[in-house]
Amino acid sequence: MKKKYILSLVFVMLLSIGLAGCGGSNETNGNGGGDSDGGESADGGTLIFGRGGDSVALDPAAVTDGESFKVTKNIFDTLLTYGEQDTEVNPGLAEDWEVSEDGKTYTLMLREGVKFHDGTDFNADAVVFNFDRWMNGSEESFYYYKSMFGGFKGDEGHVIESVTATDEKTVEIKLKRPQAPFLKNLAMSPFAIASPDAVEKHGDKFGENPVGTGPFVFDQWSRNDKIVVTKNEDYWMDGYPKLERVIFRAIPDNSARLNALMAGEIDLMDGLNPSDVQQVEDDENLQTFFRPSMNVGYLGLTSNREPLNNKKVRQALNHAVDKQAIIDAFYAGQAEPAKNPMPPVISGYNDDIEPYEYDLDKAKALLKEAGYEDGFDMELWAMPVPRPYMPDGQKVAEVIQSSFAEIGVNAEIKSYEWATYLEKARNGEADSFLLGWTGDNGDADNFLYVLLDKDNIGSNNYTYYSNDELHDILIEAQSTPDEAKREELYKKAQEIIHEDAPWIPLVHSKPALGGSERVKGFSPHPTGSDTLTKVTVEQ
């Protein structure tokens, strides 16, 4: 997710969701990233990254949005990490690891000589501190921890039994039961390791004062304008990072972001409109990047709100959406219709499921069976920012609104500022809401359990959908190391979800990014969180 383009910086400020207090600046990439915030850049220069919205906070454990992870990914490190463009597990702050035969004990051997940005030592005690912080948290503070590890300390479903420092550089993690994606979970952005001293110093303001071990050090944040990070001169990876500084600029409108890229005001942008890809490719001063697809865009149907608590109503609404028309209008062919809540690239995808075909007569018949022959009124929430899986939420909402009207459903479109939108939807205040998900670790568990299991109601399960049979299947799939068995369980889970229809799965997109031809070493990651460690901007 990245934002871009502006005809002028004044225009950008006006576009910044109408929020005041956004101190503007006159950055240009000039001859290698020089701008009004500093002098000439050295070596790798300064990268100005245009993105569609601001971060919610910079405490990776406390956020769920991609705009926050886009920044925290470069301030913090995780114990394990992924490959450059895949989700294979690689060493991170842990150089090596061992797993017991029963799959319940993980021993992590930590990297020597690593320091946090505040000068304190990274060691086993710091790891234990972070796990203690997460597992003693709450649903309101650490949504991802609950989603990936089954709750918090004392909860019946909490999978972690203990985390112990056996010596300064060794951590032992014991699980109550095997969890097949555990190592992949440790590599996820929310489980980056924070400085214990900084957490204790800043308390609930840590999200505005982030301190990690990552390649870049937090410098400044002008809300709804820019976040600046600078090179970690003592980074443990020899010779990296290459860049002296990264400026994340919030430019909500996709077209304005593209204009900024073309004018040389930013170096890299995400959220490139599919219809603008050819324009970028035809410009010799620019280049395109395509993020490996691992996402889903959907309309959530909050299942505990009338009349959406009626399965036939949800099925009717599924039949009322012409997904291919949405793709043709807004994705320029760079997406495929979704029928399941996870993309086909994920192991365990069930391709045998028949999609809800676009059929208004079927939709009307189902509404009649449900007792809503004359339709009903509802709210349809549209995202205020572009996302990789949905370039223009407002326009997609308008198309869906029109389709619903054909079956007698009057959908009033509403929207809110991005952080408020997420909070209110998470609290179950929406009838229906446009949202999406980019996979965090390449595992089916990260889609089905995280987004649709009853354990995650109030965290990442915004629809408040609950099915006991589904829950049992997902926990069994988590707990078995047999990948073939896991695949079969996930296929069964998708059958249940398809029948219950808590979502209208819309698209799996192939997100496009644009950049200056001077940007080198950038590899978009399928998780949507890009490490800029090896990026340079040619002088």
NORGIJO-V342434 format. One record per backbone hydrogen bond with DSSP energy under -1.0 kcal/mol. NH is the residue of the N-H (numbers start at 1). CO is the residue of the C=O. E is the energy in kcal/mol with one decimal. If there is no record, write none. Layout:
# NORGIJO-V342434
nh->NH co->CO e->E
nh->NH co->CO e->E
This chain:
# NORGIJO-V342434
nh->5 co->257 e->-6.7
nh->12 co->8 e->-1.9
nh->13 co->9 e->-2.1
nh->14 co->10 e->-1.8
nh->15 co->11 e->-1.6
nh->16 co->12 e->-1.0
nh->17 co->15 e->-3.8
nh->19 co->16 e->-2.1
nh->23 co->21 e->-1.1
nh->29 co->264 e->-2.2
nh->32 co->29 e->-2.9
nh->33 co->29 e->-4.4
nh->38 co->35 e->-1.8
nh->44 co->242 e->-1.4
nh->45 co->42 e->-3.7
nh->46 co->32 e->-1.7
nh->47 co->245 e->-2.2
nh->49 co->247 e->-3.1
nh->50 co->268 e->-3.3
nh->51 co->2 e->-1.0
nh->51 co->249 e->-2.9
nh->58 co->207 e->-2.1
nh->62 co->59 e->-1.8
nh->69 co->65 e->-1.8
nh->70 co->66 e->-2.2
nh->72 co->68 e->-2.6
nh->73 co->69 e->-2.3
nh->74 co->71 e->-1.8
nh->76 co->72 e->-2.6
nh->81 co->90 e->-2.8
nh->90 co->81 e->-3.6
nh->92 co->79 e->-1.2
nh->92 co->94 e->-1.6
nh->93 co->78 e->-2.2
nh->94 co->79 e->-2.9
nh->95 co->109 e->-2.1
nh->96 co->109 e->-1.4
nh->98 co->107 e->-2.2
nh->100 co->105 e->-2.5
nh->103 co->100 e->-1.7
nh->106 co->173 e->-2.9
nh->107 co->98 e->-2.7
nh->108 co->171 e->-3.1
nh->109 co->96 e->-2.6
nh->110 co->169 e->-2.9
nh->111 co->93 e->-3.1
nh->116 co->120 e->-2.9
nh->117 co->212 e->-2.5
nh->119 co->116 e->-2.3
nh->122 co->114 e->-2.4
nh->124 co->168 e->-2.9
nh->127 co->123 e->-1.5
nh->128 co->124 e->-2.4
nh->129 co->125 e->-2.4
nh->130 co->126 e->-2.0
nh->131 co->127 e->-2.3
nh->132 co->128 e->-2.8
nh->133 co->129 e->-2.4
nh->134 co->130 e->-2.4
nh->135 co->131 e->-3.1
nh->136 co->132 e->-1.5
nh->137 co->134 e->-1.9
nh->141 co->138 e->-1.5
nh->142 co->138 e->-2.5
nh->146 co->142 e->-1.7
nh->147 co->143 e->-2.2
nh->148 co->144 e->-2.8
nh->149 co->145 e->-2.3
nh->153 co->135 e->-3.0
nh->155 co->152 e->-2.8
nh->158 co->155 e->-1.1
nh->159 co->149 e->-2.4
nh->161 co->174 e->-2.6
nh->162 co->174 e->-1.7
nh->164 co->172 e->-2.8
nh->166 co->170 e->-1.4
nh->167 co->170 e->-1.2
nh->170 co->167 e->-1.3
nh->171 co->108 e->-2.3
nh->172 co->164 e->-3.1
nh->173 co->106 e->-3.2
nh->174 co->162 e->-2.5
nh->175 co->104 e->-3.4
nh->176 co->159 e->-3.2
nh->180 co->478 e->-4.0
nh->182 co->179 e->-2.1
nh->185 co->181 e->-2.5
nh->186 co->182 e->-2.0
nh->188 co->185 e->-1.8
nh->191 co->188 e->-1.8
nh->192 co->189 e->-1.4
nh->193 co->77 e->-2.5
nh->195 co->211 e->-2.2
nh->199 co->195 e->-2.4
nh->200 co->196 e->-2.4
nh->201 co->197 e->-2.2
nh->202 co->198 e->-2.7
nh->203 co->199 e->-2.1
nh->205 co->202 e->-2.4
nh->206 co->203 e->-1.8
nh->208 co->205 e->-1.9
nh->209 co->206 e->-1.4
nh->214 co->75 e->-2.1
nh->216 co->74 e->-2.1
nh->217 co->230 e->-3.5
nh->219 co->228 e->-2.4
nh->220 co->228 e->-1.6
nh->222 co->226 e->-3.0
nh->225 co->222 e->-2.2
nh->226 co->222 e->-1.7
nh->227 co->248 e->-1.7
nh->228 co->220 e->-2.8
nh->229 co->246 e->-2.6
nh->230 co->217 e->-2.7
nh->231 co->244 e->-2.3
nh->232 co->215 e->-2.6
nh->233 co->231 e->-1.0
nh->235 co->232 e->-1.6
nh->240 co->237 e->-2.0
nh->242 co->533 e->-1.6
nh->244 co->45 e->-2.5
nh->245 co->45 e->-1.3
nh->246 co->229 e->-2.6
nh->247 co->47 e->-2.8
nh->248 co->227 e->-3.1
nh->249 co->49 e->-3.0
nh->250 co->225 e->-2.8
nh->251 co->51 e->-3.4
nh->257 co->253 e->-2.1
nh->258 co->254 e->-2.0
nh->259 co->255 e->-2.3
nh->260 co->256 e->-2.0
nh->261 co->257 e->-2.0
nh->262 co->258 e->-2.7
nh->263 co->259 e->-1.9
nh->264 co->261 e->-1.3
nh->265 co->260 e->-2.7
nh->267 co->48 e->-2.7
nh->268 co->48 e->-1.7
nh->269 co->514 e->-2.8
nh->270 co->50 e->-1.4
nh->272 co->512 e->-1.7
nh->276 co->273 e->-2.2
nh->277 co->274 e->-1.1
nh->280 co->276 e->-1.8
nh->281 co->277 e->-2.5
nh->282 co->278 e->-1.8
nh->283 co->280 e->-1.3
nh->286 co->283 e->-2.0
nh->287 co->515 e->-2.5
nh->289 co->513 e->-2.5
nh->291 co->511 e->-2.6
nh->296 co->437 e->-1.8
nh->297 co->507 e->-2.8
nh->298 co->435 e->-3.2
nh->299 co->504 e->-2.0
nh->300 co->433 e->-3.2
nh->301 co->502 e->-2.5
nh->302 co->431 e->-2.4
nh->303 co->463 e->-2.5
nh->305 co->302 e->-1.5
nh->310 co->307 e->-1.8
nh->314 co->310 e->-1.8
nh->315 co->311 e->-2.5
nh->316 co->312 e->-2.3
nh->317 co->313 e->-2.2
nh->318 co->314 e->-1.6
nh->319 co->315 e->-1.9
nh->321 co->318 e->-1.1
nh->323 co->321 e->-1.1
nh->326 co->322 e->-1.5
nh->327 co->323 e->-2.4
nh->328 co->324 e->-2.8
nh->329 co->325 e->-2.0
nh->330 co->326 e->-2.3
nh->331 co->327 e->-2.3
nh->334 co->331 e->-2.9
nh->336 co->508 e->-2.0
nh->338 co->506 e->-2.0
nh->346 co->343 e->-1.8
nh->349 co->346 e->-1.5
nh->359 co->319 e->-2.2
nh->363 co->359 e->-2.1
nh->364 co->360 e->-2.5
nh->365 co->361 e->-2.3
nh->366 co->362 e->-2.4
nh->367 co->363 e->-2.1
nh->368 co->364 e->-2.1
nh->369 co->365 e->-2.2
nh->370 co->366 e->-1.8
nh->371 co->368 e->-1.4
nh->372 co->367 e->-3.4
nh->375 co->372 e->-2.1
nh->378 co->410 e->-2.4
nh->380 co->412 e->-2.9
nh->381 co->432 e->-2.4
nh->382 co->414 e->-2.9
nh->387 co->390 e->-2.4
nh->390 co->387 e->-1.7
nh->396 co->392 e->-2.0
nh->397 co->393 e->-2.4
nh->398 co->394 e->-1.9
nh->399 co->395 e->-1.8
nh->400 co->396 e->-2.3
nh->401 co->397 e->-2.8
nh->402 co->398 e->-2.0
nh->403 co->399 e->-2.0
nh->404 co->400 e->-2.8
nh->405 co->401 e->-1.9
nh->407 co->404 e->-1.6
nh->408 co->405 e->-1.4
nh->409 co->404 e->-2.3
nh->410 co->376 e->-2.4
nh->412 co->378 e->-2.9
nh->414 co->380 e->-1.9
nh->421 co->417 e->-3.0
nh->422 co->418 e->-2.4
nh->423 co->419 e->-2.1
nh->424 co->420 e->-2.9
nh->425 co->421 e->-2.4
nh->426 co->422 e->-2.5
nh->427 co->423 e->-1.6
nh->428 co->425 e->-1.7
nh->429 co->424 e->-2.3
nh->433 co->300 e->-1.7
nh->434 co->381 e->-2.1
nh->435 co->298 e->-2.6
nh->437 co->296 e->-2.4
nh->439 co->294 e->-3.0
nh->446 co->443 e->-1.2
nh->447 co->444 e->-1.5
nh->448 co->444 e->-2.6
nh->450 co->445 e->-1.8
nh->451 co->447 e->-1.8
nh->452 co->448 e->-1.5
nh->453 co->449 e->-1.4
nh->456 co->453 e->-1.6
nh->457 co->454 e->-1.4
nh->458 co->461 e->-1.0
nh->459 co->456 e->-2.1
nh->461 co->456 e->-2.7
nh->462 co->460 e->-1.3
nh->464 co->461 e->-1.0
nh->471 co->467 e->-2.4
nh->472 co->468 e->-2.2
nh->473 co->469 e->-1.9
nh->474 co->470 e->-2.6
nh->475 co->471 e->-2.4
nh->476 co->472 e->-2.1
nh->477 co->473 e->-2.4
nh->478 co->474 e->-2.0
nh->479 co->475 e->-1.7
nh->486 co->482 e->-2.4
nh->487 co->483 e->-2.4
nh->488 co->484 e->-1.8
nh->489 co->485 e->-2.2
nh->490 co->486 e->-2.5
nh->491 co->487 e->-2.0
nh->492 co->488 e->-1.9
nh->493 co->489 e->-2.3
nh->494 co->490 e->-2.0
nh->495 co->491 e->-1.3
nh->496 co->492 e->-1.8
nh->497 co->493 e->-2.3
nh->498 co->494 e->-2.5
nh->499 co->495 e->-2.0
nh->500 co->496 e->-2.3
nh->501 co->497 e->-2.3
nh->504 co->299 e->-2.1
nh->506 co->297 e->-2.8
nh->507 co->297 e->-1.4
nh->508 co->336 e->-2.1
nh->510 co->334 e->-2.5
nh->513 co->289 e->-3.0
nh->514 co->269 e->-2.0
nh->515 co->287 e->-2.5
nh->516 co->267 e->-2.9
nh->517 co->285 e->-2.5
nh->519 co->516 e->-1.7
nh->520 co->536 e->-2.6
nh->528 co->525 e->-2.0
nh->535 co->532 e->-1.1
nh->536 co->520 e->-2.5
nh->537 co->44 e->-1.5
nh->538 co->518 e->-2.8
